[in-house]
Amino acid sequence: MKHSEDSGAESSLDSDTVGHSTGQGRAYWSRWIAPAGLAIGVVALALTLVQWFDPSSHGNGSPSFSDQQIKDAKTSVCAAYMTVHRAVVVNTHLEPSPNGDPLAVATSARLALYGGGSYLRDHLTRAPATPADLAKAVDSLATTLEDLAVNYLAGATALVQDPLRHNLDGQLVDVDGRCK
């Protein structure tokens, strides 16, 4: 009987050893998880710092464009501006015909404003060589056009719209000067 107890003890010991061995494998890998995570974190921090201090990686450095690319971009954006300016002037100064629909006139004005802002932004996106001062002025103008349109659609009062209209006048003069 003693012999059978010993063999039972051995088989129990063997399964404990196997379980212990598997536990050691887990312990071995778990020892490397923290250092591996730390290494990944250090690499991520280093890459972030490089990006933070390298001006060309976050837009403060200006990409290199040829004089011709800059001239072409300015010509394209200024042509788009002239088209939008004309559309806005024509459509915001329309008078309904005697039998015409005043809502159609208002709709045309709102479409010219909102569509004009979007059209200008599209042109800026397609012309990355646009001089920064012109791009900023045109983007600001586009925002004002869209704000006016949405406020008209929302039924905003003159108290809200008047400062935007006044701002628009100054922006038109500014962009006119930059496009000459």
N, C-alpha and C positions, 0 to 999 in steps of 0.2 A: 504494500500500500504506500509505503513511503516513496517508492520509485514513481508511482503515478502522481504523487503530490509534487515531487521534484520536477517532473516533466510539465506539469501544469504551471508551476512557478516559472519554469524557463520560457514557456510560450507566453506567459504574461509579461515576463521581462523583455522578450523579443518585441512584443507589440509596444511596450513602453519605450523601448529604444528607438523603434521606427517612428513613433509619435514624437519623441524627443528630437530625432534627426530632422523631421519635417519642421518642427518648431525652430530648430537652429537655422534652417534654410530661410524661414521667414525673418528671423532675427538678423541674419546676414543681409538680406535685402532691405530690411527696415533701417539698418544702420546707414545705408547709402541714400535713402530718400531725402533726409534733411540736408546733407551736403550737396546733393544734386539740385534740390530746390534752391538752395543758397547760391549755387553757381549760376543757375538760370536767372535768378534775381539780379545778381551782380552784372551779368551780361546785358540784361534788359536795362538796368540803370545806366551802364556805360553807353549803350546805344541812344538812350534818351538824352543823356548829357551831350553827346556828340551832336545830336539833332538840335538841342537847345542852343548850343553855342556856335553852330555853323549857320551863318545867316542865309546861305543859299538853300538850306533844307526847309525853311519855313516861310519863304516868300519875301523876306527882307532884302535879300540879294536879288538884283534884277538879272533875268536871263539875258543873254547876249543876242541882240538882234542887229541886223545890218541897217544902215541908214535907209536903204530902199524898202526894207520890211516895215520900218517905222513910218516912212512916208506913205506906203500903201495902206497901212492900218489906219493912219490918221485920215487919209482920203476916204476910205470905206466908212469909217465911223461918222465922219462929218457929212458924207452924202446921206447916210441913214438919218442923221439928225435933221438935215434940211427937209427930207421927205416927211418925217414925223412933225416937224414944225409947221410945214405947210398943211398937213392933214388936220392938225389940232386947230390951227387958225381957221381954216375953211369950215370945219365941222362944229366948232364952238360958236361960230358967228352966223350960223344958218338961221334964217327966219322961215317959219312955216308958210307955205303958200296959202292963199285964202281958203281953199278947200282941203288943204293938207292936214296931215296928222301931226300935232305937236309932239306926240310921243316918239314918232319916227325921228324927228329932229333931235330930241334929247338923247335918244338911243345912239344916233350917229356921233354926237359929241362924246358920250361916255365910251363908246367903242374906240374913237380916235385917241382918247386919253389913255385908256388901259392898254389897248393894242400898241400904241406908240411907245409906252414904257417897256413893254415886253420886247418889241421889235429892237429897241435900242440895246437892251441887255443881250439879246441874241447876237447882235453885231459886235458888241464888246467881247463876248465869249469867243467868237470866231476871229477876232483880231487881237491876239495877245500882245502884239508889238505896239499897241496903242500907247502913246506917251501917258505916263501915270497921271499927270495933272488933268489931261483931257478925259481919261477913263473915269477918274473920280468925279469930275463935273458931270459927265454924261450919265453915270450911274445914279448920282444924286437927282438929276433931272428926271430920270426914269422912275425913281421912287416917288417923287412928287406927282408926276403924271398919274401913276397907279393909285396913289392915295386920293387924289382928287376924284378919279373915276369911281372908286369904291365908296367914297363918302357921298358922292352924288347918288349912287345906287341905294345907299342906306338912308337917304333923305337927310343928310347932315345939314345943320343950319349954317347961315352965313357966318356966324361966329366961329365955326370950325373951318369953313372953306376959305374965308377971306385971307387968313395968314398964309395958307397954302398957295392961293392965287398970287399973292404978293411975292412969296418966295419963288414961285415959278417965273415971274417976270424977271427977277434978278438972275435966275439960273439961265434963262434964255439969252440974256445979254452976255453972261459969262461964257457960255458955250459958243455963241456967235463970235466972240473975240478970239477964242482958242482955235476956231476953225478957219480963221482968215490966213 
